[in-house]
Amino acid sequence: MRFIRENSLSLFFGALLLLTLFAQSLVGHSVYNEDAVQHSQQTISYLRYLASSHFGEAVMENWESEFLQFTLYILATVWLVQKGSPESKKPGEAGRGTEEKQLVGKYARPDSPRWAKAGGWRTAIYSNSLVLLMGLCFLGSWFGHSFTGWNQFNDQQQEHGDAAVGWTAYLGKPDFWEQSFQNWQSELLAIGAMVVFSIYLRQRGSSESKPVGASHSVTGESS
């Protein structure tokens, strides 16, 4: 029970992820088979659908936009500020911060992560590990989206008796970029709205909100 209490936030969203992914697979399977019947093609089993480009593309194109959102947000909040937002550092505190404030090297505490104390390349990597991982997740999901979308596009080409195209040729197709930009702009809208709305609005008890009585001009979640 202690483990559940101390990790309830990640467990909650992990459970919701699995639930919604399962729900998506069920309805996606139905959509795929309904379309197959309409075009006088063979339906497929649920397990085969899970390995299909139809399902993979739908998942990857959404994951791609989420990881892009957080990669950009993490990087932007190093150098840019928004006065009054709990999502921002205070004006004048932009930048990578001092060794002392970041608790690295000789300023590391006894309970600091080992690589924060190590110095050199290990501390440099650990200092940027969050954005590096998010960036790799974005690139991985982007490639996953592009390859599954490419397979899906060629399947449709085959259905219409048209020639298949290569992966690089597919990347020049408006279909792929329409999907990408459609998802990217929605995620950027969401994070931008969160930054601005949190200046004036509150949610009591949330770490993503300032205290209810805090001034609109106060910046930073710890204020």
C-alpha positions as CSV (number, residue, x, y, z in Angstrom):
1,M,0.0,0.0,0.0
2,R,2.9,2.4,0.7
3,F,4.3,1.7,-2.8
4,I,0.9,2.5,-4.3
5,R,0.5,5.7,-2.3
6,E,4.0,7.0,-3.1
7,N,3.6,6.2,-6.8
8,S,-0.1,6.8,-7.3
9,L,0.3,9.5,-9.9
10,S,2.4,7.4,-12.3
11,L,0.3,4.3,-11.6
12,F,-2.9,6.2,-12.3
13,F,-1.8,7.5,-15.7
14,G,-0.1,4.2,-16.5
15,A,-3.4,2.4,-15.9
16,L,-5.3,5.0,-18.0
17,L,-2.8,4.6,-20.8
18,L,-3.2,0.8,-21.0
19,L,-7.0,1.1,-20.7
20,T,-7.3,3.7,-23.5
21,L,-4.8,1.8,-25.7
22,F,-6.8,-1.3,-25.3
23,A,-10.0,0.6,-26.1
24,Q,-8.4,2.1,-29.2
25,S,-7.3,-1.3,-30.4
26,L,-10.8,-2.7,-30.1
27,V,-12.5,0.1,-32.0
28,G,-9.6,0.4,-34.5
29,H,-10.0,-3.3,-35.2
30,S,-13.7,-2.8,-35.8
31,V,-13.1,0.2,-38.1
32,Y,-10.5,-1.8,-40.1
33,N,-12.7,-4.8,-40.6
34,E,-15.8,-2.7,-41.5
35,D,-13.7,-0.9,-44.1
36,A,-12.4,-4.3,-45.4
37,V,-16.0,-5.6,-45.8
38,Q,-17.1,-2.4,-47.6
39,H,-14.2,-3.0,-50.1
40,S,-14.9,-6.8,-50.4
41,Q,-11.6,-7.6,-48.7
42,Q,-10.7,-10.2,-46.1
43,T,-11.1,-9.2,-42.4
44,I,-8.3,-9.9,-40.0
45,S,-8.1,-11.2,-36.4
46,Y,-7.6,-8.9,-33.4
47,L,-4.1,-10.2,-32.8
48,R,-3.1,-9.6,-36.4
49,Y,-4.6,-6.1,-36.2
50,L,-2.3,-5.3,-33.2
51,A,0.7,-5.9,-35.5
52,S,-0.8,-4.0,-38.4
53,S,0.3,-0.6,-39.8
54,H,-3.2,0.7,-39.3
55,F,-2.9,0.4,-35.5
56,G,0.7,1.3,-35.3
57,E,0.3,4.5,-37.3
58,A,-2.6,5.6,-35.1
59,V,-0.6,5.1,-32.0
60,M,2.7,6.5,-33.2
61,E,1.4,9.7,-34.7
62,N,-0.1,10.6,-31.3
63,W,2.9,9.6,-29.2
64,E,5.1,11.6,-31.6
65,S,3.2,14.8,-30.9
66,E,3.2,14.3,-27.1
67,F,7.0,13.7,-26.9
68,L,7.6,16.7,-29.2
69,Q,5.5,18.9,-26.9
70,F,7.5,18.0,-23.8
71,T,10.8,18.1,-25.5
72,L,10.2,21.6,-26.7
73,Y,8.7,22.6,-23.4
74,I,11.6,21.3,-21.3
75,L,14.1,23.2,-23.6
76,A,12.0,26.4,-23.7
77,T,11.7,26.7,-20.0
78,V,15.5,26.7,-19.6
79,W,15.7,30.1,-21.4
80,L,12.2,31.5,-21.6
81,V,9.9,32.8,-18.8
82,Q,6.3,33.7,-18.4
83,K,5.6,36.2,-15.6
84,G,2.9,34.9,-13.3
85,S,2.8,31.3,-14.5
86,P,3.6,28.4,-12.1
87,E,5.0,26.6,-15.2
88,S,7.8,29.1,-15.5
89,K,10.9,30.1,-13.6
90,K,10.9,33.6,-12.2
91,P,12.0,36.5,-14.5
92,G,15.8,36.9,-14.2
93,E,16.4,33.3,-13.4
94,A,16.5,32.1,-17.0
95,G,19.4,29.9,-18.0
96,R,21.1,26.7,-16.9
97,G,21.6,27.8,-13.3
98,T,24.8,27.8,-11.2
99,E,26.5,24.7,-10.0
100,E,25.4,25.5,-6.4
101,K,21.8,25.9,-7.3
102,Q,21.8,22.8,-9.4
103,L,23.4,20.8,-6.6
104,V,26.2,19.3,-8.8
105,G,29.9,18.7,-8.3
106,K,31.1,19.9,-4.9
107,Y,27.6,21.2,-4.1
108,A,26.0,17.8,-4.4
109,R,24.3,16.5,-1.3
110,P,24.8,13.0,0.2
111,D,21.5,11.8,-1.3
112,S,22.2,13.4,-4.8
113,P,22.2,11.0,-7.7
114,R,25.7,9.5,-8.3
115,W,26.2,11.1,-11.7
116,A,25.4,14.5,-10.3
117,K,28.5,14.1,-8.1
118,A,30.7,12.5,-10.7
119,G,31.6,15.5,-12.8
120,G,32.8,15.5,-16.4
121,W,30.8,13.8,-19.1
122,R,28.7,11.8,-16.8
123,T,27.3,14.9,-15.0
124,A,27.0,16.7,-18.4
125,I,24.8,13.8,-19.7
126,Y,22.8,13.5,-16.5
127,S,22.3,17.3,-16.5
128,N,20.5,17.0,-19.9
129,S,19.1,13.4,-19.5
130,L,15.4,14.4,-19.4
131,V,15.4,16.3,-22.7
132,L,17.7,13.7,-24.3
133,L,15.3,10.9,-23.5
134,M,12.2,12.9,-24.5
135,G,14.0,13.8,-27.8
136,L,14.9,10.2,-28.5
137,C,11.3,9.2,-27.7
138,F,10.1,11.8,-30.2
139,L,12.5,10.7,-32.9
140,G,11.6,7.0,-32.3
141,S,7.9,7.7,-32.5
142,W,8.4,9.9,-35.5
143,F,10.2,7.1,-37.3
144,G,7.5,4.7,-36.2
145,H,4.8,6.9,-37.5
146,S,6.6,7.4,-40.8
147,F,7.2,3.7,-41.4
148,T,3.7,2.5,-40.4
149,G,2.2,5.4,-42.4
150,W,4.3,4.4,-45.4
151,N,3.1,0.8,-45.2
152,Q,-0.5,1.9,-44.8
153,F,-0.1,4.3,-47.8
154,N,1.3,1.5,-50.0
155,D,-1.5,-0.9,-48.9
156,Q,-3.9,1.7,-50.2
157,Q,-1.9,2.2,-53.4
158,Q,-2.1,-1.6,-54.0
159,E,-5.9,-1.6,-53.4
160,H,-6.3,1.1,-56.1
161,G,-3.9,-0.6,-58.5
162,D,-1.3,2.1,-58.1
163,A,2.5,1.7,-57.8
164,A,4.1,1.6,-54.3
165,V,6.4,4.4,-53.3
166,G,9.7,4.3,-51.3
167,W,9.9,5.6,-47.8
168,T,11.7,8.8,-48.7
169,A,9.1,9.5,-51.4
170,Y,6.4,9.0,-48.8
171,L,8.0,11.6,-46.6
172,G,7.4,14.1,-49.4
173,K,3.7,13.3,-49.5
174,P,1.3,15.8,-47.9
175,D,-0.7,13.0,-46.2
176,F,2.2,12.4,-43.8
177,W,2.8,16.0,-42.9
178,E,-0.9,16.8,-42.6
179,Q,-1.2,14.1,-39.9
180,S,2.0,15.4,-38.2
181,F,1.1,19.1,-38.2
182,Q,-2.5,18.3,-37.1
183,N,-1.2,16.6,-34.0
184,W,1.7,19.0,-33.3
185,Q,-0.4,22.1,-33.3
186,S,-2.9,20.7,-30.9
187,E,-0.2,19.7,-28.4
188,L,1.5,23.1,-28.7
189,L,-1.9,24.8,-28.2
190,A,-2.5,22.7,-25.0
191,I,0.9,23.5,-23.4
192,G,0.6,27.2,-24.4
193,A,-2.9,27.4,-22.9
194,M,-1.7,25.8,-19.7
195,V,1.2,28.3,-19.3
196,V,-1.2,31.3,-19.8
197,F,-4.3,30.0,-18.0
198,S,-2.4,29.1,-14.9
199,I,-1.4,32.8,-14.5
200,Y,-5.0,33.7,-13.6
201,L,-6.7,30.4,-12.7
202,R,-6.1,28.0,-9.8
203,Q,-6.6,24.4,-8.8
204,R,-6.4,24.1,-5.1
205,G,-4.0,21.3,-4.0
206,S,-2.4,20.8,-7.5
207,S,1.4,21.1,-7.9
208,E,0.6,22.6,-11.4
209,S,-1.1,25.6,-9.8
210,K,-0.1,28.4,-7.6
211,P,-1.8,28.7,-4.2
212,V,-5.3,29.9,-4.5
213,G,-4.6,33.3,-2.9
214,A,-1.3,34.0,-4.7
215,S,-1.1,37.1,-6.8
216,H,-1.4,36.8,-10.6
217,S,2.0,38.4,-10.9
218,V,3.7,35.7,-8.7
219,T,5.8,33.4,-10.9
220,G,6.8,29.8,-10.1
221,E,5.0,26.9,-8.5
222,S,6.9,27.2,-5.2
223,S,5.9,30.8,-4.7
